[in-house]
């Protein structure tokens, strides 16, 4: 094996690694955006539900947040939770 072939293979592997890393980063942000969408939809459903929406609004009022926008709060929490997905499919709690 000469040095010229090694350098070409290394550069190709490095290129594939960088492309894979870019796709991984894009995937992470897509899951976060999907989480924000699901959170916004959930907040909207809470907003139009008479009993649940009032309970959640009263809960936020008890901690000092007056007139919360449930759609915005759901989108924010969904976006943050999108970064903390558990990709480990095994049972993480020891029994």
N, C-alpha and C positions, 0 to 999 in steps of 0.2 A: 504494500500500500504506500503510495507516494503522498507527499504533502499536498499536492494540488487536489487530489480527489478528497482528501480529508477536509480541506477547507471548504470545498463545494458542498459536501454533505453537512458540515457543521452550519454553514450559512443557511442551507435549506431547512434544517431542523430548527434553527433559531427563528427563521421567518415563520414557520408553522407554529412555533411556540408563541410568538408575538400575536399572530392572527387568532390563535386560540384564546389568548388572554384578553384581546379586544372583544371577542364574542362573549366571553365570560362576564366582563364588565357590563356590556350591553344587556345581557340576560339578567343580571342583578338589578339593573335599573328598570328593566321591563317588569320584573316581578314586583318591584316597589310601586311602580305606576299602576299595575293591576291591583295591588293592595289598596292604593288610594281610591281607585274607582269603586272597588267593592265597599270600602268604608263610606264613601260618599253616598252610594246607593242605600246602604244600611242606615245612614243618618237621615236620608230623605224619607225612608220608610218609618223611622222613629218620629220624624216631624209630622207625618200625616196620621199617625196612630194616636187616638185621643188619650188612652190611659198610659201607654209606655212613654210617649213623648213628654207628657206632663211629669211623670215620675223621674225621667232623666233630667229634665229641666230643673225640677225641684232639687235633685241631687247636686247638680252643679251650683244652684243658688245657695245651697247649704255650705259650700266651701268658698263662696264669695264670687262666683262667676254669674253675673246677672245677664239674662237673655242670651244664652249661648246659641250659636248657629250650629245645629247638630250636623248639618251636611259638611260644613268646613271642619268641624272636630273629627267627624268620621273619616274624612279624607286625610287629615293630618295623621291620625293614629294608624290608619291603614298604610300610609306611605312609610311611616317609621317601622311598623311591623313587617313590611315587605323586606326589610334588610335582615330581619331576625328569623327567617324561615328555618325550620329544623329539617335538614336534609338527611339526617340519620334515621333510617326507618326501623331500627331496632328499638326495643323498649328501653328508654333512657332512665327509668326509675328502677333501682335495684329492688328485688323482692325478697 
